[in-house]
Amino acid sequence: MPNTEQSLAPQTIFASFAIKELGRRARKRQILMIDALTDFLAVAAGGSFSKVAKDQGVAVSSVTRKIEKLEADLGMRLFNRSSRRVLLTDAGEQFLPRARNILAELAEARESLASLNADPRGLLTVTAPATFGRLFVAPAVVSFLDRFPLIEVNLHVADQYVDLAEHRVDVAIRIGALPDSDLLSTKLAPMRLVACASPAYIARHGRPATPDALLQHNCIDVATGVAPASTWCFEGWNRSQPYKVRGNVRVDDKDCMRDLALAGAGVVHIASWLVSDAIAAGSLVALFPGIASPYPKGAERAIHAVRMRGRSHDAKAKLFIDHLRSTFGDVPHWDRVASGQ
């Protein structure tokens, strides 16, 4: 009787070789596909096969073959070629964002896997509105760097809108309603409003007992153009509609609104994070701490962190965003202060 173990050995070796060979070919096909997608995006951006070939230091025919193979695999023509111009076909236009997403997700996956075996390190660029950045993001950066000492942070605080791609920003803090975009957003905290006034104002004019009483007080409102943009809305009062408050000053800067209230110029209705320190210090008094003050319907606001899909620093960006969420908490301390907790 033949030795079964010995007779099966050649088959086992062959099967093992075949499996490895199939795996090698599959990996090769994946690499070729990624390479072809990269060239497709480059040709689409530059409108030229020869320019892409020159940038890579290869023959034009090499780039052409990759694109032709990609077109054959997809069963569609991606470019209309002529002696003068290379333009995307309708199919190419539709495929373009998908190709970007494929490569972006691959880059994100690679960085995430790499981060499993290495301490986070390198540069992280963050932007935030000036006042919020100074009050809350900068302290969070300090504790973040304590946890991840090999990371370096470039923190830019300014109220100007920053284009993440143009300025190579990894994380941007945005306050308010987010416009539709391709950016990935993470909600860090809700935006809650609080009505408050200085002790000096209350001493002169009395403290309004209910939101209805605000109609008899001097209210500092937001100026947009020639008319105020009223957000004086209180849950359970005035049928949840904004009050048409009056006052002798309107201003288009929130820091200035707070400063006017601190100076005793009137009652202000403002984001809780902007006045929580003053309320805690007793420089301002929250007038209705037991009454929620949401934005009017259709005008919801929040504090978000946004990032670009597929940035090479994405793993560090996620770490920083998670740290911000943990630092702020489910109910940020500025909201606890404003509500009297």
DRENPAKOL-364751 format. One record per residue (C-alpha): residue number from 0; x, y, z. Coordinates in nm, 3 decimals, decimal comma. Example, Ala and Ser with C-alpha at 12.3 -4.5 7.8 and 13.67 -1.06 7.14 Angstrom:
BEGIN
{padren 0 {1,230 -0,450 0,780}}
{padren 1 {1,367 -0,106 0,714}}
END
This chain:
BEGIN
{padren 0 {0,000 0,000 0,000}}
{padren 1 {0,145 0,336 -0,096}}
{padren 2 {0,226 0,585 0,177}}
{padren 3 {-0,072 0,825 0,167}}
{padren 4 {0,122 1,107 0,326}}
{padren 5 {0,399 1,080 0,069}}
{padren 6 {0,160 1,044 -0,227}}
{padren 7 {-0,032 1,354 -0,127}}
{padren 8 {0,275 1,562 -0,066}}
{padren 9 {0,328 1,670 -0,431}}
{padren 10 {-0,042 1,764 -0,461}}
{padren 11 {-0,025 1,963 -0,139}}
{padren 12 {0,286 2,143 -0,256}}
{padren 13 {0,124 2,220 -0,592}}
{padren 14 {-0,196 2,347 -0,426}}
{padren 15 {0,005 2,568 -0,193}}
{padren 16 {0,202 2,705 -0,487}}
{padren 17 {-0,118 2,769 -0,685}}
{padren 18 {-0,278 2,957 -0,395}}
{padren 19 {0,030 3,173 -0,350}}
{padren 20 {0,044 3,239 -0,723}}
{padren 21 {-0,322 3,341 -0,732}}
{padren 22 {-0,261 3,573 -0,437}}
{padren 23 {0,044 3,723 -0,608}}
{padren 24 {-0,153 3,784 -0,928}}
{padren 25 {-0,442 3,938 -0,737}}
{padren 26 {-0,205 4,176 -0,559}}
{padren 27 {-0,044 4,264 -0,890}}
{padren 28 {-0,385 4,339 -1,044}}
{padren 29 {-0,471 4,561 -0,748}}
{padren 30 {-0,144 4,752 -0,781}}
{padren 31 {-0,200 4,797 -1,155}}
{padren 32 {-0,556 4,919 -1,093}}
{padren 33 {-0,438 5,171 -0,833}}
{padren 34 {-0,164 5,286 -1,068}}
{padren 35 {-0,417 5,326 -1,351}}
{padren 36 {-0,658 5,524 -1,129}}
{padren 37 {-0,374 5,754 -1,025}}
{padren 38 {-0,286 5,818 -1,390}}
{padren 39 {-0,653 5,867 -1,477}}
{padren 40 {-0,684 6,144 -1,216}}
{padren 41 {-0,359 6,302 -1,332}}
{padren 42 {-0,464 6,305 -1,699}}
{padren 43 {-0,808 6,440 -1,606}}
{padren 44 {-0,646 6,722 -1,406}}
{padren 45 {-0,384 6,813 -1,663}}
{padren 46 {-0,569 6,730 -1,983}}
{padren 47 {-0,262 6,567 -2,132}}
{padren 48 {-0,114 6,219 -2,154}}
{padren 49 {0,229 6,357 -2,244}}
{padren 50 {0,243 6,588 -1,941}}
{padren 51 {0,168 6,299 -1,704}}
{padren 52 {0,430 6,084 -1,878}}
{padren 53 {0,686 6,366 -1,852}}
{padren 54 {0,612 6,419 -1,481}}
{padren 55 {0,661 6,044 -1,419}}
{padren 56 {0,964 6,013 -1,643}}
{padren 57 {0,807 5,740 -1,858}}
{padren 58 {0,701 5,702 -2,221}}
{padren 59 {0,361 5,837 -2,325}}
{padren 60 {0,272 5,487 -2,443}}
{padren 61 {0,308 5,361 -2,085}}
{padren 62 {0,042 5,604 -1,958}}
{padren 63 {-0,176 5,535 -2,261}}
{padren 64 {-0,168 5,159 -2,203}}
{padren 65 {-0,274 5,199 -1,839}}
{padren 66 {-0,571 5,417 -1,934}}
{padren 67 {-0,673 5,184 -2,217}}
{padren 68 {-0,655 4,884 -1,981}}
{padren 69 {-0,867 5,075 -1,725}}
{padren 70 {-1,121 5,160 -1,995}}
{padren 71 {-1,132 4,795 -2,103}}
{padren 72 {-1,185 4,677 -1,745}}
{padren 73 {-1,464 4,930 -1,692}}
{padren 74 {-1,619 4,872 -2,033}}
{padren 75 {-1,639 5,244 -2,104}}
{padren 76 {-1,435 5,515 -2,272}}
{padren 77 {-1,308 5,772 -2,022}}
{padren 78 {-1,143 6,026 -2,253}}
{padren 79 {-1,210 6,177 -2,592}}
{padren 80 {-0,867 6,213 -2,752}}
{padren 81 {-0,758 6,436 -3,036}}
{padren 82 {-0,426 6,569 -3,156}}
{padren 83 {-0,484 6,892 -2,963}}
{padren 84 {-0,696 6,808 -2,658}}
{padren 85 {-0,786 6,533 -2,414}}
{padren 86 {-1,131 6,571 -2,259}}
{padren 87 {-1,332 6,355 -2,024}}
{padren 88 {-1,631 6,174 -2,171}}
{padren 89 {-1,964 6,182 -1,987}}
{padren 90 {-1,873 5,844 -1,840}}
{padren 91 {-1,533 5,981 -1,739}}
{padren 92 {-1,697 6,278 -1,563}}
{padren 93 {-1,918 6,039 -1,366}}
{padren 94 {-1,627 5,811 -1,281}}
{padren 95 {-1,396 6,094 -1,170}}
{padren 96 {-1,536 6,144 -0,813}}
{padren 97 {-1,555 5,768 -0,763}}
{padren 98 {-1,189 5,728 -0,856}}
{padren 99 {-1,097 6,005 -0,613}}
{padren 100 {-1,293 5,836 -0,336}}
{padren 101 {-1,135 5,496 -0,404}}
{padren 102 {-0,782 5,635 -0,374}}
{padren 103 {-0,874 5,854 -0,077}}
{padren 104 {-1,024 5,563 0,115}}
{padren 105 {-0,722 5,350 0,032}}
{padren 106 {-0,487 5,620 0,165}}
{padren 107 {-0,700 5,652 0,478}}
{padren 108 {-0,696 5,276 0,533}}
{padren 109 {-0,319 5,259 0,488}}
{padren 110 {-0,261 5,536 0,743}}
{padren 111 {-0,503 5,380 0,989}}
{padren 112 {-0,321 5,045 0,964}}
{padren 113 {0,017 5,211 0,994}}
{padren 114 {-0,095 5,395 1,306}}
{padren 115 {-0,168 5,063 1,477}}
{padren 116 {0,202 4,984 1,490}}
{padren 117 {0,349 5,328 1,551}}
{padren 118 {0,312 5,617 1,788}}
{padren 119 {0,130 5,909 1,621}}
{padren 120 {0,383 6,165 1,507}}
{padren 121 {0,434 6,452 1,267}}
{padren 122 {0,259 6,777 1,189}}
{padren 123 {-0,112 6,849 1,234}}
{padren 124 {-0,257 7,178 1,107}}
{padren 125 {-0,568 7,309 1,282}}
{padren 126 {-0,776 7,624 1,232}}
{padren 127 {-1,044 7,770 1,458}}
{padren 128 {-1,241 8,094 1,496}}
{padren 129 {-1,036 8,344 1,696}}
{padren 130 {-1,227 8,365 2,023}}
{padren 131 {-1,335 8,000 2,040}}
{padren 132 {-0,985 7,892 1,944}}
{padren 133 {-0,828 8,100 2,219}}
{padren 134 {-1,077 7,994 2,488}}
{padren 135 {-1,124 7,626 2,415}}
{padren 136 {-0,914 7,485 2,130}}
{padren 137 {-0,575 7,608 2,254}}
{padren 138 {-0,618 7,447 2,600}}
{padren 139 {-0,730 7,125 2,428}}
{padren 140 {-0,415 7,133 2,214}}
{padren 141 {-0,202 7,143 2,530}}
{padren 142 {-0,366 6,831 2,677}}
{padren 143 {-0,358 6,661 2,334}}
{padren 144 {0,019 6,711 2,308}}
{padren 145 {0,060 6,574 2,659}}
{padren 146 {-0,099 6,252 2,533}}
{padren 147 {0,081 6,244 2,198}}
{padren 148 {0,418 6,416 2,246}}
{padren 149 {0,551 6,316 1,902}}
{padren 150 {0,283 6,521 1,724}}
{padren 151 {0,338 6,888 1,639}}
{padren 152 {0,039 7,122 1,600}}
{padren 153 {0,015 7,434 1,388}}
{padren 154 {-0,286 7,620 1,531}}
{padren 155 {-0,425 7,912 1,333}}
{padren 156 {-0,693 8,121 1,503}}
{padren 157 {-0,877 8,365 1,276}}
{padren 158 {-1,236 8,444 1,186}}
{padren 159 {-1,172 8,430 0,810}}
{padren 160 {-1,306 8,128 0,622}}
{padren 161 {-1,017 7,893 0,541}}
{padren 162 {-1,008 7,663 0,239}}
{padren 163 {-0,874 7,333 0,372}}
{padren 164 {-0,725 7,216 0,042}}
{padren 165 {-0,556 7,544 -0,045}}
{padren 166 {-0,398 7,588 0,298}}
{padren 167 {-0,337 7,217 0,363}}
{padren 168 {-0,544 7,219 0,680}}
{padren 169 {-0,611 6,889 0,857}}
{padren 170 {-0,888 6,998 1,098}}
{padren 171 {-1,101 7,312 1,092}}
{padren 172 {-1,341 7,412 1,367}}
{padren 173 {-1,658 7,560 1,219}}
{padren 174 {-1,930 7,730 1,421}}
{padren 175 {-2,280 7,768 1,280}}
{padren 176 {-2,467 7,592 1,000}}
{padren 177 {-2,245 7,390 0,766}}
{padren 178 {-2,293 7,439 0,392}}
{padren 179 {-2,314 7,133 0,170}}
{padren 180 {-1,964 7,014 0,081}}
{padren 181 {-1,746 6,706 0,042}}
{padren 182 {-1,587 6,768 0,382}}
{padren 183 {-1,629 6,512 0,658}}
{padren 184 {-1,787 6,672 0,964}}
{padren 185 {-1,804 6,571 1,330}}
{padren 186 {-2,037 6,749 1,569}}
{padren 187 {-1,840 6,856 1,875}}
{padren 188 {-2,112 7,039 2,067}}
{padren 189 {-2,452 7,199 2,019}}
{padren 190 {-2,488 7,576 1,997}}
{padren 191 {-2,703 7,707 2,279}}
{padren 192 {-2,797 8,068 2,337}}
{padren 193 {-2,829 8,245 2,670}}
{padren 194 {-2,990 8,579 2,757}}
{padren 195 {-2,780 8,773 3,003}}
{padren 196 {-2,707 9,121 3,136}}
{padren 197 {-2,456 9,283 3,368}}
{padren 198 {-2,531 9,338 3,739}}
{padren 199 {-2,503 9,713 3,670}}
{padren 200 {-2,776 9,699 3,403}}
{padren 201 {-3,001 9,490 3,631}}
{padren 202 {-2,948 9,737 3,916}}
{padren 203 {-3,063 10,026 3,694}}
{padren 204 {-3,346 9,861 3,500}}
{padren 205 {-3,450 9,555 3,702}}
{padren 206 {-3,418 9,190 3,610}}
{padren 207 {-3,671 9,058 3,358}}
{padren 208 {-3,864 8,777 3,528}}
{padren 209 {-3,976 8,607 3,206}}
{padren 210 {-3,886 8,622 2,838}}
{padren 211 {-4,202 8,829 2,778}}
{padren 212 {-4,049 9,105 2,990}}
{padren 213 {-3,764 9,145 2,741}}
{padren 214 {-4,000 9,357 2,529}}
{padren 215 {-3,964 9,626 2,796}}
{padren 216 {-3,583 9,616 2,804}}
{padren 217 {-3,298 9,751 2,597}}
{padren 218 {-3,177 9,453 2,394}}
{padren 219 {-2,849 9,441 2,203}}
{padren 220 {-2,925 9,260 1,879}}
{padren 221 {-2,728 9,133 1,581}}
{padren 222 {-2,709 9,370 1,285}}
{padren 223 {-2,711 9,222 0,936}}
{padren 224 {-2,750 9,488 0,671}}
{padren 225 {-3,016 9,737 0,775}}
{padren 226 {-3,221 9,510 1,002}}
{padren 227 {-3,146 9,287 1,301}}
{padren 228 {-3,147 8,910 1,257}}
{padren 229 {-3,357 8,815 1,558}}
{padren 230 {-3,286 8,485 1,734}}
{padren 231 {-3,456 8,569 2,064}}
{padren 232 {-3,647 8,245 2,091}}
{padren 233 {-3,735 8,066 2,419}}
{padren 234 {-3,883 7,719 2,452}}
{padren 235 {-4,243 7,734 2,571}}
{padren 236 {-4,275 8,110 2,526}}
{padren 237 {-4,425 8,326 2,248}}
{padren 238 {-4,543 8,009 2,065}}
{padren 239 {-4,173 7,927 2,008}}
{padren 240 {-4,142 8,226 1,774}}
{padren 241 {-3,863 8,485 1,807}}
{padren 242 {-3,942 8,796 2,009}}
{padren 243 {-3,926 9,125 1,823}}
{padren 244 {-3,703 9,291 2,078}}
{padren 245 {-3,595 9,654 2,066}}
{padren 246 {-3,279 9,832 2,160}}
{padren 247 {-3,068 10,136 2,080}}
{padren 248 {-2,769 9,942 1,950}}
{padren 249 {-2,717 9,665 1,698}}
{padren 250 {-2,378 9,523 1,616}}
{padren 251 {-2,234 9,275 1,365}}
{padren 252 {-1,962 9,133 1,591}}
{padren 253 {-2,035 8,885 1,871}}
{padren 254 {-1,732 8,980 2,080}}
{padren 255 {-1,848 9,340 2,066}}
{padren 256 {-2,199 9,235 2,171}}
{padren 257 {-2,057 9,064 2,478}}
{padren 258 {-1,841 9,366 2,562}}
{padren 259 {-2,140 9,601 2,534}}
{padren 260 {-2,334 9,377 2,772}}
{padren 261 {-2,041 9,371 3,015}}
{padren 262 {-2,039 9,752 3,003}}
{padren 263 {-2,409 9,759 3,102}}
{padren 264 {-2,547 9,871 2,766}}
{padren 265 {-2,834 9,621 2,767}}
{padren 266 {-2,947 9,260 2,753}}
{padren 267 {-2,768 9,029 2,511}}
{padren 268 {-2,876 8,694 2,365}}
{padren 269 {-2,561 8,512 2,266}}
{padren 270 {-2,382 8,177 2,239}}
{padren 271 {-2,325 8,026 2,581}}
{padren 272 {-1,958 7,947 2,511}}
{padren 273 {-1,888 8,317 2,451}}
{padren 274 {-2,015 8,437 2,791}}
{padren 275 {-1,971 8,138 3,024}}
{padren 276 {-1,650 8,279 3,175}}
{padren 277 {-1,823 8,611 3,245}}
{padren 278 {-2,124 8,434 3,398}}
{padren 279 {-1,896 8,221 3,616}}
{padren 280 {-1,712 8,535 3,729}}
{padren 281 {-2,038 8,720 3,803}}
{padren 282 {-1,970 8,988 3,540}}
{padren 283 {-2,285 8,878 3,357}}
{padren 284 {-2,603 8,720 3,492}}
{padren 285 {-2,790 8,445 3,303}}
{padren 286 {-3,149 8,569 3,311}}
{padren 287 {-3,351 8,251 3,249}}
{padren 288 {-3,127 7,955 3,339}}
{padren 289 {-3,420 7,712 3,354}}
{padren 290 {-3,555 7,796 3,008}}
{padren 291 {-3,402 7,647 2,695}}
{padren 292 {-3,318 7,897 2,426}}
{padren 293 {-3,287 7,718 2,090}}
{padren 294 {-3,228 7,875 1,754}}
{padren 295 {-3,547 7,937 1,552}}
{padren 296 {-3,654 7,644 1,334}}
{padren 297 {-3,450 7,623 1,017}}
{padren 298 {-3,160 7,810 1,175}}
{padren 299 {-3,001 7,532 1,381}}
{padren 300 {-2,636 7,582 1,465}}
{padren 301 {-2,362 7,365 1,612}}
{padren 302 {-1,987 7,349 1,666}}
{padren 303 {-1,826 7,109 1,420}}
{padren 304 {-1,483 6,980 1,330}}
{padren 305 {-1,440 6,929 0,956}}
{padren 306 {-1,168 6,754 0,761}}
{padren 307 {-1,096 6,655 0,404}}
{padren 308 {-1,149 6,299 0,293}}
{padren 309 {-0,826 6,111 0,230}}
{padren 310 {-0,575 6,358 0,372}}
{padren 311 {-0,245 6,188 0,452}}
{padren 312 {-0,271 6,310 0,813}}
{padren 313 {-0,618 6,166 0,859}}
{padren 314 {-0,531 5,935 1,150}}
{padren 315 {-0,388 6,227 1,350}}
{padren 316 {-0,691 6,439 1,259}}
{padren 317 {-0,926 6,173 1,395}}
{padren 318 {-0,723 6,151 1,716}}
{padren 319 {-0,746 6,527 1,764}}
{padren 320 {-1,120 6,538 1,692}}
{padren 321 {-1,183 6,254 1,937}}
{padren 322 {-0,978 6,442 2,194}}
{padren 323 {-1,187 6,756 2,143}}
{padren 324 {-1,509 6,560 2,187}}
{padren 325 {-1,376 6,398 2,503}}
{padren 326 {-1,250 6,730 2,639}}
{padren 327 {-1,576 6,916 2,573}}
{padren 328 {-1,797 6,631 2,696}}
{padren 329 {-2,160 6,547 2,617}}
{padren 330 {-2,267 6,868 2,792}}
{padren 331 {-1,986 7,123 2,754}}
{padren 332 {-1,895 7,309 3,070}}
{padren 333 {-1,994 7,640 2,911}}
{padren 334 {-2,351 7,511 2,881}}
{padren 335 {-2,347 7,386 3,240}}
{padren 336 {-2,236 7,730 3,359}}
{padren 337 {-2,501 7,909 3,152}}
{padren 338 {-2,779 7,683 3,281}}
{padren 339 {-2,672 7,721 3,644}}
{padren 340 {-2,554 7,360 3,689}}
END
